[in-house]
Amino acid sequence: MTPYRTPYPVPGVVWASLPLPALLIGPDNRIAEVNPAGEIFLNASSRSLMGQPAFDRLAIDAPMDEALARARANQSPLFINDVDVTTGERAPVQCNIQVAPMHDNAEVILLIISPRDIADRLGRSMSVKSAAKSAIGMAEMLAHEIKNPLAGISGAAQLLGMNLAPEDRELADLIVEETRRIVKLLEQVEQFGNLRPPERRPVNIHDALDRARKSALVGFAAHMQITEDYDPSLPPTFADPDQLMQVFLNLIKNSAEACQRAGEGTTIRLHTFYDLSLRLRGKDGRPAALPLQIEIIDDGPGIPPDIAADIFEPFVSGRENGTGLGLALVSKIISDHEGWISVDSVPGRTVFRVSLPMVPKDKKEKT
């Protein structure tokens, strides 16, 4: 079969530099070209996509055949906002779609996909930072005002229990058990009050993942299979190794508990890869790349839709009697490392993605 090619040439540098997924669609609505961002979005190489029916590989919740016909007939661009886009291998992503006929060949259509999830999640990330700061103040108050009285209550209950009849001793034991549970909760909250900056140094991401995996397999995830899908060429990140291990352990634990609660799913996949498409503004105001991607993927029931948008907020939990602090703490740690965390969840597939920077050049020279 002769490779499908558009008669309209695209300048290679401009095409490769586009930060958004873009496709050229020929007169028969087959894919003629895909830029690198589009290859990542579609999770397929441009060579394998060439000549494929565009809307067999890309499901868009809009009448796209009609939209392309209108763009060709009117020789003008068309904008479609707030539609779900999926490739069949990923959860639907809400996007804005732009279609426009090429200047010298109106039969060839340029289709640009603008995912809204990045901007929306970045906005939520800022709100999580604010919520974490509020939790820090609350943590200090709770630690000073509640922990000391609780220790006294627990001690008094233990002393009383020594002189009670067996049937009454259960009540004293209940007091001790509940005070210990509250102290444990306060200790979790107190972690937000730790304002010590992370002790960052070059860290091999796979070493931290391996520590978390081994710890999980001998504890809460002993009933599950944890598989590794690593890119061995990933360079080190710049992180506190203990805090990074804590992030991965918390995410694995969250996945394992969700699967166990619902009686669904038995596999957690740890996936790492390199992706230069995400940039955040650093502390110096300049855009900083976060190319190191770590995904914790489970095949459990997914996050309840009513809490999915707020899952990283303190005290939001899908677990009965859950504190909702584990993922909030994860978000705080990643923020302290100038990284980003996001989640995509549908029944049968939940993906937590952590995006981290590489080691700065000046730090490489010192190590």
C-alpha positions in Angstrom: 0.0 0.0 0.0 1.4 3.4 -0.9 1.9 5.6 2.2 -0.9 8.2 2.4 0.5 11.8 2.1 -1.1 15.2 2.0 -0.2 17.3 -1.0 0.3 20.2 1.4 3.8 20.4 2.9 4.1 21.5 6.5 7.3 23.2 7.7 8.9 20.5 9.8 10.2 22.7 12.6 6.8 24.5 13.1 4.9 21.2 12.9 7.1 19.4 15.4 7.1 22.4 17.8 3.3 22.7 18.1 2.6 22.0 21.8 -1.0 20.7 21.1 -2.1 17.5 19.3 -2.6 18.4 15.6 -3.6 16.3 12.6 -3.9 16.9 8.9 -7.0 15.2 7.5 -7.2 14.5 3.8 -10.2 14.9 1.5 -11.4 11.4 2.4 -11.2 12.1 6.1 -8.1 9.9 6.5 -5.1 11.0 8.6 -2.4 12.5 6.4 0.0 13.9 9.1 0.3 13.8 12.9 2.6 16.0 14.9 4.6 14.6 17.9 2.1 15.9 20.4 -0.6 14.1 18.5 1.4 10.9 18.5 1.6 11.1 22.3 -2.2 12.0 22.6 -3.1 9.0 20.3 -0.5 6.8 21.8 0.6 5.7 18.3 3.3 6.5 15.8 2.6 8.8 12.9 3.6 5.9 10.5 0.9 3.6 12.0 -1.7 6.4 11.8 -1.1 7.4 8.2 -4.1 6.7 6.0 -6.3 5.6 8.9 -9.8 6.9 9.0 -9.4 9.9 11.4 -12.5 9.2 13.4 -11.9 5.5 13.8 -8.8 6.4 15.8 -10.2 9.5 17.5 -13.6 9.5 19.1 -15.0 13.0 19.4 -18.4 13.6 20.9 -19.5 15.9 18.1 -20.7 15.6 14.4 -17.2 15.8 13.0 -18.0 14.7 9.5 -20.4 17.6 9.2 -18.0 20.0 10.8 -15.2 19.1 8.3 -17.7 19.4 5.4 -18.7 22.9 6.5 -15.1 24.0 6.9 -14.3 22.8 3.4 -17.5 24.3 1.9 -17.1 27.7 3.6 -13.3 27.8 3.5 -13.3 29.1 7.0 -12.2 27.8 10.4 -14.6 26.2 12.9 -14.4 26.0 16.7 -16.1 23.3 18.8 -15.8 23.8 22.5 -16.2 21.5 25.5 -16.4 18.1 23.8 -15.2 14.7 25.1 -12.4 13.2 23.2 -11.0 9.7 23.6 -8.9 7.2 21.7 -10.5 4.2 23.2 -7.4 3.5 25.3 -7.8 6.4 27.7 -10.5 8.1 29.7 -12.5 10.8 27.8 -10.8 14.2 28.1 -12.8 17.4 27.7 -11.3 19.4 24.8 -11.8 22.4 22.5 -11.5 21.5 18.9 -10.4 23.8 16.1 -10.7 22.8 12.4 -9.5 24.9 9.5 -8.9 24.3 5.8 -5.3 24.7 4.7 -4.6 27.9 2.9 -3.5 26.5 -0.5 -5.6 23.3 -0.4 -9.1 23.7 1.2 -9.8 19.9 0.9 -7.0 19.3 3.5 -8.2 20.1 7.1 -6.0 21.0 10.0 -7.5 19.7 13.3 -6.1 20.9 16.6 -7.1 19.4 19.9 -6.8 21.6 23.0 -7.3 19.5 26.1 -8.9 21.4 28.9 -7.8 19.0 31.6 -4.3 20.5 32.0 -5.6 24.0 32.6 -8.4 22.8 34.9 -6.0 20.6 36.9 -3.5 23.4 37.2 -6.2 25.6 38.6 -7.2 22.9 41.1 -3.5 22.5 42.0 -3.4 26.1 43.1 -6.5 25.7 45.2 -4.9 22.6 46.8 -1.9 24.6 47.8 -4.2 27.2 49.5 -6.1 24.4 51.2 -2.9 22.8 52.4 -1.8 26.1 54.0 -5.1 26.3 55.9 -4.6 22.8 57.0 -1.1 23.7 58.3 -2.5 26.3 60.7 -5.2 23.9 61.8 -2.6 21.1 62.4 -0.6 23.3 64.8 -3.7 24.2 66.8 -4.9 20.6 67.0 -1.5 19.3 68.0 -1.2 21.7 70.9 -4.8 21.8 72.1 -5.9 18.1 71.7 -3.0 15.7 71.8 -2.0 16.4 75.4 -5.5 16.0 76.9 -6.0 12.9 74.9 -2.9 11.3 76.4 -4.4 12.1 79.9 -7.7 10.6 78.9 -6.0 7.4 77.6 -3.9 7.0 80.7 -6.8 7.5 83.0 -8.9 5.0 81.1 -6.1 2.4 81.4 -5.9 2.9 85.2 -9.6 2.7 85.6 -9.8 -0.5 83.5 -7.4 -2.3 85.9 -10.0 -2.1 88.7 -13.1 -2.8 86.7 -15.1 -6.0 86.2 -14.5 -7.7 82.9 -17.9 -6.6 81.5 -17.1 -3.0 82.3 -13.5 -3.1 81.2 -14.6 -3.3 77.6 -15.8 0.3 77.9 -12.4 1.5 79.2 -10.7 -0.4 76.4 -12.9 1.4 73.9 -11.9 4.7 75.3 -8.2 3.8 75.0 -8.7 2.5 71.5 -10.6 5.6 70.3 -8.1 8.0 71.8 -5.3 6.2 70.0 -7.2 6.4 66.8 -7.7 10.2 67.2 -4.0 10.6 68.1 -3.1 8.8 64.9 -5.3 11.1 62.9 -3.7 14.1 64.5 -0.3 12.8 63.7 -1.3 12.6 60.0 -2.6 16.2 60.1 0.6 17.3 61.8 2.6 16.3 58.8 1.1 19.4 57.0 2.7 21.5 59.7 6.2 20.3 58.7 7.5 23.4 56.9 11.0 22.0 56.5 11.9 22.1 52.8 12.6 18.8 51.2 16.3 17.8 51.2 16.6 17.5 47.4 19.3 15.7 45.6 19.5 13.6 42.4 17.3 10.6 42.8 16.7 7.6 40.6 12.9 7.4 40.2 13.0 3.7 39.8 14.9 3.2 43.1 12.1 5.1 44.9 9.4 3.2 43.1 11.1 -0.1 43.9 11.3 0.7 47.7 7.6 1.6 47.7 6.7 -1.6 45.7 8.6 -3.9 48.1 7.1 -2.3 51.1 3.6 -2.5 49.7 3.9 -6.2 48.7 4.8 -7.3 52.3 1.9 -5.2 53.7 -1.3 -3.8 52.4 -0.8 -5.0 48.8 0.1 -8.6 49.6 -3.1 -9.7 47.8 -2.3 -7.8 44.6 0.1 -8.1 41.7 2.3 -5.0 41.1 3.8 -4.9 37.6 6.6 -2.7 36.4 6.6 -0.9 33.0 9.7 1.3 33.2 11.6 3.4 30.8 15.2 2.6 31.9 16.6 5.6 30.1 14.9 8.2 32.4 17.4 10.6 34.0 17.3 11.3 37.7 14.9 13.7 39.2 15.7 16.3 41.9 13.9 15.2 45.1 14.0 14.2 48.7 14.2 10.4 48.3 12.3 9.6 51.5 9.5 12.0 50.6 9.3 10.7 47.1 9.1 7.1 48.3 6.3 8.3 50.7 4.4 9.7 47.7 4.6 6.5 45.7 3.7 4.4 48.7 0.6 6.5 49.5 -0.5 6.3 45.8 0.0 2.5 45.7 -1.9 2.2 49.0 -4.7 4.3 47.7 -5.1 2.0 44.7 -4.8 -1.2 46.7 -7.5 -0.1 49.2 -9.9 1.1 46.5 -9.6 -2.3 44.8 -10.0 -4.2 48.0 -13.0 -2.2 49.2 -14.9 -2.9 46.0 -13.7 -6.5 45.6 -12.6 -5.5 42.1 -9.2 -5.4 40.5 -6.0 -7.3 41.4 -3.3 -5.5 39.4 -1.4 -2.2 39.9 0.9 -1.1 37.1 3.9 1.2 37.7 4.6 3.0 34.4 7.4 5.6 33.8 8.1 7.5 30.6 9.5 10.8 29.2 7.1 13.6 28.0 8.2 17.1 27.4 4.8 18.6 26.7 4.1 19.8 30.3 5.7 23.0 31.6 4.9 24.9 34.7 6.1 28.4 35.8 8.9 28.0 38.3 9.7 30.1 41.3 11.9 32.4 39.1 8.9 33.0 36.9 10.3 31.1 33.9 8.6 28.0 32.4 10.1 24.8 33.8 9.7 21.5 32.1 8.4 18.5 34.0 9.4 15.6 31.6 9.7 12.7 34.0 6.3 10.9 34.2 5.3 8.3 36.8 1.9 6.6 36.6 0.3 4.4 39.2 -2.5 2.5 37.3 -5.1 0.2 38.8 -8.0 -1.8 37.4 -10.3 -1.1 40.3 -13.8 0.6 40.4 -12.6 4.2 39.9 -13.0 7.3 41.9 -16.6 8.3 42.8 -17.6 11.1 40.4 -18.9 13.3 43.2 -15.4 13.6 44.7 -13.2 13.2 41.7 -12.6 16.9 41.2 -11.6 17.4 44.8 -9.7 14.2 45.5 -6.5 16.1 46.5 -8.3 18.4 48.9 -7.8 17.7 52.7 -10.6 15.6 54.3 -12.0 14.4 51.0 -12.1 10.6 50.9 -14.0 7.9 49.1 -13.3 5.5 52.0 -15.6 5.1 55.0 -13.9 6.4 58.0 -11.1 7.7 55.8 -9.3 10.9 56.8 -8.8 12.2 53.3 -5.3 13.3 54.2 -3.1 10.8 52.3 -3.7 12.3 48.8 -3.6 15.9 50.2 -0.2 15.1 51.7 1.0 13.6 48.4 -0.1 16.8 46.6 1.7 19.0 49.1 4.9 17.0 48.7 4.8 17.1 44.9 4.1 20.9 45.1 7.1 21.3 47.4 9.2 19.6 44.7 7.9 21.9 42.0 6.1 19.1 40.3 2.5 18.3 39.3 0.0 15.5 40.1 -3.2 14.6 38.3 -5.7 11.7 38.1 -7.8 10.2 35.3 -10.4 7.7 36.5 -13.2 5.6 34.9 -14.5 2.3 36.2 -11.9 -0.3 35.6 -9.0 2.1 35.2 -7.6 4.8 37.5 -4.3 6.6 36.6 -2.5 8.8 39.1 0.3 10.7 37.2 3.2 12.4 38.9 5.2 14.8 36.7 8.7 15.8 38.0 11.6 17.9 36.9 15.1 16.7 36.0 18.1 17.6 38.0 19.1 21.3 37.3 22.4 21.8 35.5 23.9 23.7 38.4 23.0 20.8 40.8 24.6 18.2 38.5 27.9 20.0 38.6 27.9 19.9 42.4 27.2 16.2 42.6 
